[in-house]
Amino acid sequence: MTEDTIYLLLCYVLLGITMTASVLKRPDRSRTIGIHIGILLAYSLPLLYALHFRSTEGTALGWLIYLMVAIGIHWAVIVIGLVRSSCRS
């Protein structure tokens, strides 16, 4: 397993843990998980395709960074939502 794969795996695991916390906190769990999985697939599939099949002459690093930034933004939005819902309680 390459370092890039390990970094992506850690990003997805962190996002998965945060998504699980978000889903468990909401009363409408199936809708919440559906929305998060839909968003995750919307940005992950094209970027993973580009990372594996459209990478030439060093562009893999660019696709990897785009994917990690997208995961980071998704994670930050979930964390902000969790903090806001905790403050309301």
Rosetta blueprint (number, residue, H / E / L):
1 M L
2 T L
3 E H
4 D H
5 T H
6 I H
7 Y H
8 L H
9 L H
10 L H
11 C H
12 Y H
13 V H
14 L H
15 L H
16 G H
17 I H
18 T H
19 M H
20 T H
21 A H
22 S H
23 V H
24 L H
25 K H
26 R L
27 P L
28 D L
29 R H
30 S H
31 R H
32 T H
33 I H
34 G H
35 I H
36 H H
37 I H
38 G H
39 I H
40 L H
41 L H
42 A H
43 Y H
44 S H
45 L H
46 P H
47 L H
48 L H
49 Y H
50 A H
51 L H
52 H H
53 F H
54 R L
55 S L
56 T L
57 E L
58 G L
59 T H
60 A H
61 L H
62 G H
63 W H
64 L H
65 I H
66 Y H
67 L H
68 M H
69 V H
70 A H
71 I H
72 G H
73 I H
74 H H
75 W H
76 A H
77 V H
78 I H
79 V H
80 I H
81 G H
82 L H
83 V H
84 R H
85 S H
86 S H
87 C H
88 R H
89 S L
